[in-house]
Amino acid sequence: MNQIIQSIKKTIAKKDFDAESLVAQLKELREFIKTNLDEPGFVRMVRLAYENIEENGTYTFEYTEGEDPKANLGYLIDLLADYNNKYNREELLEYRKMMEGEEWVSPEDEWKGEDEDE
């Protein structure tokens, strides 16, 4: 899995990455996760990511506000790379909710207003 992740990161780092190549790499990652891990939610996330790129020519999900699409996709890949980390798993769940269009609060907005009641 690490080789696939590193390959995806290299593609994302290119100034003008080839969307077709990136989609192929994401499909490879999805197949690896599907075959080797018992994580259907991650399989779905990777599929949603490459379908988004196929439809739009770029990654359009915005998990981290103010970041460009490449940074958001890179963040997803970083989370998946260390999916066993308990904090990453929590973020991956939130990320998936956002991708699926469920009620979602960005990490930046989550803490806003908590001190206002004091």
C-alpha positions in Angstrom: 0.0 0.0 0.0 2.9 2.3 0.8 4.2 2.2 -2.8 0.8 3.1 -4.2 0.5 5.9 -1.7 3.9 7.3 -2.6 3.2 7.1 -6.3 -0.1 9.0 -5.8 1.7 11.7 -3.7 4.3 12.1 -6.5 1.5 12.5 -9.1 -0.3 15.1 -6.9 2.9 17.0 -6.4 3.4 17.7 -10.1 2.3 21.1 -11.2 0.0 19.9 -13.9 -0.8 16.3 -13.0 -2.4 13.9 -15.5 -5.9 13.2 -14.2 -6.1 9.9 -16.1 -2.9 8.7 -14.4 -4.1 9.8 -11.0 -7.5 8.0 -11.5 -5.6 4.8 -12.5 -3.5 5.1 -9.3 -6.5 5.7 -7.1 -8.2 2.6 -8.7 -5.2 0.6 -7.8 -5.3 1.9 -4.2 -9.0 1.0 -4.0 -8.4 -2.5 -5.3 -5.6 -2.9 -2.7 -7.8 -1.8 0.1 -10.7 -3.9 -1.1 -8.5 -7.0 -1.3 -6.3 -6.6 1.7 -8.1 -4.6 4.3 -11.5 -5.0 5.9 -12.4 -1.3 5.4 -15.4 -0.9 3.1 -15.7 2.8 4.0 -12.2 3.5 2.7 -12.9 1.6 -0.5 -15.9 3.9 -1.0 -13.9 7.0 -0.3 -11.3 6.2 -2.8 -14.0 5.4 -5.4 -15.7 8.7 -4.7 -12.4 10.5 -5.1 -11.6 9.1 -8.5 -15.1 9.4 -9.7 -15.0 13.1 -8.7 -11.8 13.5 -10.7 -13.3 11.7 -13.7 -16.3 14.0 -13.7 -14.5 17.3 -13.1 -11.0 16.8 -14.4 -9.7 17.7 -10.9 -10.5 16.9 -7.3 -13.2 19.2 -6.1 -14.0 17.9 -2.5 -13.1 20.6 0.0 -12.4 19.1 3.4 -9.9 21.7 4.5 -11.3 25.1 3.7 -9.0 27.5 1.9 -6.8 24.7 0.5 -6.5 24.0 -3.1 -7.9 20.7 -4.5 -4.5 19.1 -4.7 -3.9 19.8 -1.0 -7.3 18.4 0.0 -6.6 15.2 -2.0 -3.1 15.0 -0.5 -4.6 15.3 2.9 -7.0 12.4 2.2 -4.1 10.3 1.0 -2.1 11.1 4.1 -5.0 10.1 6.3 -5.3 6.8 4.4 -1.6 6.1 4.7 -1.9 6.0 8.5 -5.5 4.7 8.7 -4.8 2.7 11.9 -4.1 5.9 13.9 -7.2 6.6 16.0 -7.3 10.3 15.2 -6.9 9.6 11.5 -9.8 7.1 11.6 -12.0 9.8 13.2 -11.1 12.3 10.5 -11.6 9.7 7.8 -15.1 9.2 9.1 -15.8 12.9 8.9 -14.1 13.2 5.5 -16.4 10.4 4.2 -19.5 12.1 5.5 -18.5 15.3 3.7 -17.8 13.3 0.5 -21.2 11.7 0.8 -23.0 15.0 1.4 -24.0 14.3 5.0 -24.2 17.0 7.6 -20.7 18.0 8.3 -18.8 20.6 10.2 -15.3 21.5 9.1 -12.5 21.0 11.6 -11.9 24.7 11.6 -15.6 25.5 12.4 -16.0 22.8 15.0 -14.3 24.8 17.7 -15.9 28.2 16.9 -18.3 29.5 19.4 -17.5 27.0 22.2 -16.2 29.8 24.4 -19.1 32.1 23.7 -21.4 30.5 26.3 -18.9 31.0 29.2 
